[in-house]
Amino acid sequence: MKHRRHVLLWAIAALAAAASGTALAQQFPSKPIKIITAGSPGTSADTLSRFFAEQLTARLNVPVLVENRSGAGGLLAYQLLMKAPADGYTLLTSGAQLFLLPLSSEDTTKFDPVKDFVPVARVGRFPTAIVVSADSPYRTLASLLDAMKAKPNDVTYSSMGVGSGSHLCSALLAGVTKSSARHVPYRETGHVVTDVISKQITFSCQGSANIIPLVKSGRLRALAVTSTQRWESLPDVPTAAEAGVPGFEMAPGVEFIAPAGTPGPAIQVLSDALTQIAQTPRYKEFLTRNAILPEVVDANAMRAVVPKEVEYWRRANALARD
């Protein structure tokens, strides 16, 4: 009798939990949703966040707003998400910083990419380009690398801070080519590129939205792109492999994440909406226009991806610091 009663109580509890989850899914969302981005206005992350905010607003019938929180190489954005209620109403457009910031040697508040956040969906990959001023004497990646080997103290590269994707890209380039250059980290992303244009900085690794208009207008020169294929928007720019660095690739995934503890039904609603948007013709046009690589992964699959990403970026970080 006791066994049957325990089984009955378990079944009732399971049904109640299922009913509660169904009710939450039906009620969610019922108020505005906020998307935090570590990118400044006009950056790749900001542009993508605003695209999805507009599409989610139409699909979920609630306002979806974007909040820019740049600084400290993206750390401020992740700290803000950690403090947000775990209710599904606050997301963050995340990139390589999710895995790189915990590896930083800076004396800052750290986080655990597995324990402190939950993945919602991956919607693409952000390739970067190695750029110099249009007036730079370096017209090819090979000539830049020659200078990094011959006079490393004279060659500088900018980034959005220690541990940022732009930092790791440049450091990894130096590491795999046995060359060197001085790192100049910035607090504000805007100066990262403008100081390259003015030749105060020699080069930088930057996302597509940051540099495509500047390359096309003749203010920057792209020496190579860090994806395995050329960009449709810059078809004459070679890949790093074509430019003389075989196997070099840097294309961090871009995903939406939420605070740990966010209810599963809310994650499911958001994941379904994001992955459906990511498969529309309008989004495919957006990808081509902004040189973002297509890759759609839902919340369930992302849970298995994250631990692998942690290990990949740990190894890349170690190589870049060798």
Sequence and secondary structure as in RCSB ss.txt:
>XXXX:A:sequence
MKHRRHVLLWAIAALAAAASGTALAQQFPSKPIKIITAGSPGTSADTLSRFFAEQLTARLNVPVLVENRSGAGGL
LAYQLLMKAPADGYTLLTSGAQLFLLPLSSEDTTKFDPVKDFVPVARVGRFPTAIVVSADSPYRTLASLLDAMKA
KPNDVTYSSMGVGSGSHLCSALLAGVTKSSARHVPYRETGHVVTDVISKQITFSCQGSANIIPLVKSGRLRALAV
TSTQRWESLPDVPTAAEAGVPGFEMAPGVEFIAPAGTPGPAIQVLSDALTQIAQTPRYKEFLTRNAILPEVVDAN
AMRAVVPKEVEYWRRANALARD
>XXXX:A:secstr
 HHHHHHHHHHHHHHHHHHHHHHHHHH   S EEEEESS TTSHHHHHHHHHHHHHHHHHSS EEEEE   GGGH
HHHHHHHHS SSSSEEEEE THHHHGGG  SSS    TTTSEEEEEEEEE  EEEEEETT S  SHHHHHHHHHH
 GGG EEEESSTTSHHHHHHHHHHHHTT   EEEE SSHHHHHHHHHTTSS EEEEEHHHHHHHHHTTSEEEEEE
SSSS BTTBTTS BTTTTT TT     EEEEEEETT  HHHHHHHHHHHHHHTTSHHHHHHHHHHT B   EEHH
HHHHHHHHHHHHHHHHHHHHH 
